[in-house]
């Protein structure tokens, strides 16, 4: 199932849109389980996260995360990216 709205936390602790996760990745979402699978375009799973409808829902869960656009890189040189 795919949704065009919603947010998840990436491996660097940033909040990202499920519709534009960046890095050439695509998101598959299970709304019932509130699960986000971040995959390569060929289907390889690279990250799993919790689905949040809004940034306010993330804050309500006690998570402090900055929202970043899809153009923001995943990882860094020190991480091997």
Secondary structure, 3 states (H helix, E strand, C coil): CCCCCCEEECCCCCEEECCCCCCCCEEEEECCCCEEEEECCCCCEEEEEECECCHHHHHHCCCCCCECCCCCCCCCHHHCC
